[in-house]
Amino acid sequence: MNEILTAKNLTKAFGRVQAVADVSFAVRDGELLGVLGPNGAGKTSMFNLLTGIYRPDGGQIVFEGRDITHMAAAKRCNLGLARTFQIPRPFGDMTVYENLLVGITFGGGQREKDCKEEVSQILKITDLWDRRNNFARSLSFLDRKRLELARALATRPKVLLLDEIAGGLTEAEAREVLDVIKTIQTWGVTIIWIEHIMNMMEGADRLLALAQGRTIMCGDPRSVMCSEAVMECYLGAEYDR
């Protein structure tokens, strides 16, 4: 399986705070890579580097064999690198359908008249079809999360970065979102997923564990979740074995 996205020695500091410290990893085409770590581990900062919101102090980002380290965020999106945010910020005065049209025309580079079927498919897979004509501001928290995912899908991503897409949801709601994510993976989309809820990551192909901006471990999900080093990051050095 080919590597579609590679990070090499990524580094980012804010003053004396080292948010990301020499992080390296590669994601294979079609893979679901989970990213774990306590608050302050550098997970979102790493996403901001990958998507061009932050510029790294050092290191390199390669997407489909192309160096995108200093490429603008909008250009990365056009190439197929999309993300969601922890707090959904849809266009509140637009309908759900219109929100997707913005993503598919500006991010996906499609004309509105050519993408109605694709928008409909995304609305159905994210369970938003019945609310497609509702204003985004009227949606429940769960549906805002669904819309955040749908808007990212509308850009036609090759690699989709999910930043705590299940955060704040009930266990049942989170499982529904997980089912959608696994369906998206069957479409051939590569997924990198940050999540605090460890058991949500059992369906990942591999897990990357971060702490204090550094890589702790990367590998098989069960091995990573059972690792003493990872447990110490979450529970402290004196956790109950």
C-alpha positions as CSV (number, residue, x, y, z in Angstrom):
1,M,0.0,0.0,0.0
2,N,1.4,3.4,-1.0
3,E,2.1,6.2,1.4
4,I,-0.2,9.2,0.6
5,L,0.9,11.6,3.3
6,T,4.2,11.8,5.1
7,A,5.3,14.1,7.9
8,K,9.1,14.3,8.5
9,N,10.5,15.8,11.7
10,L,7.7,18.4,12.1
11,T,8.4,21.0,14.7
12,K,6.4,24.0,15.9
13,A,6.9,26.2,19.0
14,F,4.9,29.1,20.4
15,G,7.4,31.0,22.5
16,R,8.8,28.6,25.0
17,V,6.0,26.1,24.4
18,Q,7.0,23.2,22.1
19,A,3.6,22.3,20.6
20,V,5.0,19.8,18.1
21,A,8.5,18.4,18.6
22,D,10.2,16.4,15.8
23,V,7.1,14.3,14.9
24,S,7.4,11.9,12.0
25,F,4.8,9.5,10.5
26,A,3.4,8.2,7.2
27,V,-0.2,7.4,6.3
28,R,-0.9,4.7,3.7
29,D,-3.5,5.2,1.0
30,G,-7.0,4.1,2.3
31,E,-5.8,3.7,5.9
32,L,-7.5,4.9,9.0
33,L,-4.9,6.3,11.4
34,G,-6.1,7.2,14.8
35,V,-4.3,9.9,16.9
36,L,-4.4,9.7,20.7
37,G,-3.0,11.9,23.4
38,P,-4.0,13.9,26.5
39,N,-4.9,17.6,26.4
40,G,-1.8,19.6,25.3
41,A,-0.3,16.6,23.4
42,G,0.0,18.6,20.2
43,K,-2.7,16.8,18.2
44,T,-4.6,19.8,16.9
45,S,-1.3,21.7,16.4
46,M,-0.1,18.8,14.2
47,F,-3.4,19.0,12.2
48,N,-2.9,22.8,11.8
49,L,0.6,22.1,10.4
50,L,-0.6,19.4,8.0
51,T,-3.4,21.6,6.6
52,G,-1.4,24.9,6.3
53,I,-3.0,26.9,9.1
54,Y,0.4,26.9,10.9
55,R,3.7,27.1,9.2
56,P,6.3,24.7,10.7
57,D,9.5,25.9,12.3
58,G,11.1,22.8,10.8
59,G,10.4,19.6,9.0
60,Q,8.6,18.6,5.8
61,I,5.1,17.5,4.7
62,V,4.8,15.4,1.5
63,F,1.4,14.7,-0.1
64,E,1.2,12.3,-3.0
65,G,4.9,12.7,-3.6
66,R,4.7,16.5,-3.6
67,D,6.3,18.8,-1.0
68,I,3.5,20.9,0.4
69,T,5.3,22.2,3.5
70,H,4.9,25.9,2.5
71,M,1.8,25.6,0.4
72,A,-1.3,27.7,1.3
73,A,-4.2,26.0,3.1
74,A,-6.7,26.6,0.3
75,K,-4.3,25.0,-2.2
76,R,-3.9,21.9,0.0
77,C,-7.7,21.6,0.2
78,N,-7.9,21.8,-3.6
79,L,-5.3,19.0,-3.9
80,G,-7.5,16.8,-1.6
81,L,-6.4,17.4,2.0
82,A,-9.5,18.4,4.1
83,R,-10.3,18.6,7.8
84,T,-13.0,19.1,10.3
85,F,-12.7,21.3,13.4
86,Q,-13.5,20.4,17.1
87,I,-16.2,23.2,17.2
88,P,-18.4,23.2,14.1
89,R,-18.8,26.7,12.5
90,P,-21.2,26.3,9.6
91,F,-22.6,29.2,7.7
92,G,-25.6,29.7,10.0
93,D,-27.8,31.7,7.7
94,M,-27.4,29.2,4.9
95,T,-29.3,25.9,4.6
96,V,-27.6,22.6,5.1
97,Y,-27.7,22.1,1.3
98,E,-26.1,25.5,0.7
99,N,-23.3,24.8,3.1
100,L,-22.4,21.7,1.1
101,L,-22.5,23.7,-2.1
102,V,-19.9,26.1,-0.8
103,G,-17.6,23.2,0.0
104,I,-18.1,21.4,-3.3
105,T,-17.8,24.5,-5.5
106,F,-14.9,26.3,-3.8
107,G,-13.1,23.3,-2.2
108,G,-13.9,20.6,-4.7
109,G,-13.8,22.8,-7.7
110,Q,-17.1,21.7,-9.1
111,R,-20.0,23.6,-10.8
112,E,-23.2,23.6,-8.9
113,K,-25.2,22.1,-11.7
114,D,-22.8,19.2,-12.0
115,C,-22.7,18.1,-8.4
116,K,-26.3,17.7,-7.2
117,E,-26.2,13.9,-7.1
118,E,-22.9,14.0,-5.2
119,V,-24.3,16.5,-2.6
120,S,-27.4,14.3,-2.2
121,Q,-25.2,11.2,-1.6
122,I,-23.2,13.1,1.1
123,L,-26.4,14.3,2.8
124,K,-27.8,10.8,2.9
125,I,-24.6,9.1,4.2
126,T,-24.4,11.8,7.0
127,D,-28.1,11.4,7.8
128,L,-28.9,15.1,6.9
129,W,-31.1,14.6,3.9
130,D,-34.3,15.3,5.8
131,R,-32.8,18.5,7.1
132,R,-31.2,19.7,3.9
133,N,-33.4,22.8,3.7
134,N,-33.0,23.8,7.3
135,F,-30.8,26.7,8.3
136,A,-27.6,25.5,9.8
137,R,-28.1,27.7,12.9
138,S,-31.3,25.7,13.8
139,L,-29.5,22.3,13.9
140,S,-28.9,20.3,17.0
141,F,-25.3,19.7,18.2
142,L,-25.2,16.2,16.7
143,D,-26.4,17.5,13.4
144,R,-23.9,20.3,13.5
145,K,-21.2,17.6,13.9
146,R,-22.7,15.7,10.9
147,L,-22.7,18.9,8.9
148,E,-19.1,19.6,9.7
149,L,-18.2,16.1,8.4
150,A,-20.5,16.6,5.3
151,R,-18.8,19.9,4.4
152,A,-15.4,18.3,4.6
153,L,-16.6,15.5,2.4
154,A,-18.0,18.0,-0.1
155,T,-14.4,19.1,-1.0
156,R,-13.7,15.6,-2.4
157,P,-10.9,14.8,0.0
158,K,-8.3,12.1,-0.7
159,V,-7.1,12.5,2.9
160,L,-9.7,13.5,5.6
161,L,-8.5,14.8,9.0
162,L,-11.1,14.5,11.7
163,D,-10.5,16.6,14.9
164,E,-12.6,15.1,17.7
165,I,-15.6,14.6,15.5
166,A,-17.2,12.6,18.2
167,G,-16.4,15.0,21.0
168,G,-19.4,16.0,23.1
169,L,-21.6,13.2,21.7
170,T,-23.3,10.4,23.7
171,E,-21.8,7.0,23.3
172,A,-24.7,6.0,21.0
173,E,-24.3,9.1,18.8
174,A,-20.5,8.6,18.7
175,R,-21.1,5.0,17.4
176,E,-23.4,6.4,14.6
177,V,-20.6,8.8,13.6
178,L,-18.1,5.9,13.7
179,D,-20.3,3.9,11.3
180,V,-20.3,6.9,8.9
181,I,-16.6,7.2,9.1
182,K,-16.1,3.5,8.3
183,T,-18.4,3.9,5.3
184,I,-16.3,6.8,4.1
185,Q,-13.2,4.7,4.3
186,T,-14.7,2.2,2.0
187,W,-14.9,5.0,-0.6
188,G,-11.1,5.0,-0.7
189,V,-10.7,8.1,1.5
190,T,-7.7,8.0,3.8
191,I,-8.6,9.2,7.3
192,I,-6.6,10.6,10.2
193,W,-8.7,10.9,13.3
194,I,-8.0,12.6,16.5
195,E,-10.1,11.4,19.4
196,H,-9.9,11.4,23.2
197,I,-12.3,8.4,23.6
198,M,-9.9,5.4,23.4
199,N,-12.4,2.8,22.6
200,M,-13.6,4.7,19.5
201,M,-10.1,4.0,18.1
202,E,-10.5,0.2,18.1
203,G,-11.6,0.3,14.5
204,A,-8.4,2.1,13.3
205,D,-5.8,0.4,11.3
206,R,-3.0,2.0,13.3
207,L,-2.7,4.4,16.3
208,L,-0.3,7.2,16.7
209,A,0.1,8.3,20.4
210,L,1.4,11.8,21.2
211,A,2.4,13.4,24.5
212,Q,3.9,16.9,25.0
213,G,4.3,17.3,21.3
214,R,6.3,14.1,20.8
215,T,5.6,10.7,19.4
216,I,5.2,8.1,22.1
217,M,4.3,5.1,19.9
218,C,2.7,4.2,16.6
219,G,1.4,0.8,15.6
220,D,-1.3,-1.8,16.1
221,P,-4.3,-0.3,18.1
222,R,-4.4,-2.9,20.8
223,S,-0.7,-2.7,21.4
224,V,-0.7,1.1,21.6
225,M,-3.7,1.3,23.9
226,C,-2.2,-1.4,26.2
227,S,1.2,0.2,26.2
228,E,2.5,1.3,29.7
229,A,3.9,4.5,28.1
230,V,0.5,5.5,26.7
231,M,-1.3,4.6,29.9
232,E,1.1,6.8,31.9
233,C,0.4,9.7,29.5
234,Y,-3.3,9.4,30.3
235,L,-3.4,8.3,33.9
236,G,0.0,9.3,35.3
237,A,3.1,7.3,36.2
238,E,1.4,5.7,39.2
239,Y,-1.7,4.3,37.4
240,D,-3.2,1.2,38.9
241,R,-1.9,-1.8,36.9
